[in-house]
């Protein structure tokens, strides 16, 4: 069983105040790009797994990470101890993360992929907004502008239609899935803010990942038991690989928000759509259209411009000091 660590640790992690241009900031960006690649692999293999119940896919998405982190923690010196003062934040991370994941998978199964992914891509907006009351991190004007421009780039790539453009009030019964898909973005964004808060408290990444993965498995297990659909060998393989991709993404994004705040690095999460497009081109023979290419240019461009702006600002501040 998990135990809450009794030792008091009130010091903030060295990486908690990472500033643009520092090594922790660069590590945060590298981690979130790795997370984007891992989650694009997850989406790719979930897509290949075919017509299976949402809860069944959600269970396998977290089962691999739960097993992997269990044995990782079993071999660690601190085992399954949770730092004092972190339990409530971990609980909120699990609640918002799991509910957001299920809603996202539900939307993917019932909306077209473009609409569902677009709704989920609202998570950086929620992360930036919720960072203000939860971790007291206020985004600057450039942070907000860069995120908005990146969001516009994502619109070019995903080209939402149907329920999203009609506000979910279409006659084909897409209102509830669209609403739940929107919550999926909110749940993911809120979960990432709590990950950031846990990172500032010095909680270990494997603990955060295992708690979330185990919690998600416990929530989805009853549905798996009572509504299990037999799977072929290829479906088993796809869902296992989806779990591996999710594990890469989960470890990377948990580490990313420990290195740097959401307002500094969440814009780079949009590289996921680029990785997904590349996987589609190579394995699914999907060629991106002109609008998609425009989206890629916007996202990469704003990331580079913002990176340059932050480096310049950091040098200016240092020179003044």
Secondary structure, 3 states (H helix, E strand, C coil): CCEECCCCCCCCCHHHHCCCCCHHHHHHHHHHHHHHHHHHHHHHHHHHCCCCCHHHHHHHHHHHHHHHHHHHHHCCCCCCEECCCCHHHHHHHHHHHHHHHHHHHHHHHHCCHHHHHHHHCCHHHHHHHHHHHHHCCCCCHHHHHHHHHHHHHHHHHHCCCCCCCCCCCCCCCCHHHHHHHHHHHHHHHHHHHHHHHHHHCCCCHHHHHHHHHHHHHHHHHHHHHHCCCCCCHHHHHHHHHHHHHHHHHHHHHHHHHHHCCHHHHHHHHHHHHHHHHHHHHHHCCCCCCHHHHHHHHHHHHHHHHHHHHHHHHHHHHHHHC
